[in-house]
Amino acid sequence: MDPDSVEKPAFTCKYGLFEWLVMPFGLCNAVPAFERLMENVLVDLKWRTCLVYLDDCVVFSSDFPTHLVRLRQVLERFRNAGFKLKMMKCRWGRDQVAFLGHIVTPTGILPNPEKVKAVMNVARPHDLHTVRAFLGLTSYFRRYIPGYAAISAPIEHLKVKGTEFVWNADWEASFLQLKRRLVEPPILVYPDFSQRFNETKRVNAFIV
């Protein structure tokens, strides 16, 4: 914490007055400030050696010797920045890791089963707030659901101002199909840029 800012998040309790010497989470600008710090520390390594989002950092490589070199680079940056790692949360030399709700493997990417389980346990929406919450959860995994926009369109329509909230068969079918598609999602393989790519566009009455 900057010396001039130490007193601002101070708090009192029966044991006295306490001040943070390092930035605590909970401050409105703590998350963006921490992300900016991580970006600056790893600025020239991002997308070449590692990926980082807040305190989640993944070091990637095509072979183990290269991995050791890249791992050393990242760890040296952390040490120079004064960071400390909690060993029980670190995973070393893995060929499969969980990262931001996804499972990353040598052959492709698939949704984290724990995150999918959370979607499967969501109850049927009963108002606009729960509709938005459900669509927010499923939209995060839309890349695994071909035709997501068309499938979710009936429920999306509930967000239109003035729409009466009366759950009908179309919305029920959309709700169940989104869940069903996430149970057995496809594995997203990495693109082969030596091959041709086909682009498909879909139009339906809900979207138009």
Helices and strands as residue ranges (DSSP letters): E 11-13, E 16-18, H 30-41, E 50-53, E 56-59, H 64-81, G 87-89, E 97-99, E 102-104, E 108-111, H 113-120, H 128-140, G 142-144, H 148-156, G 157-159, H 169-183, E 188-189
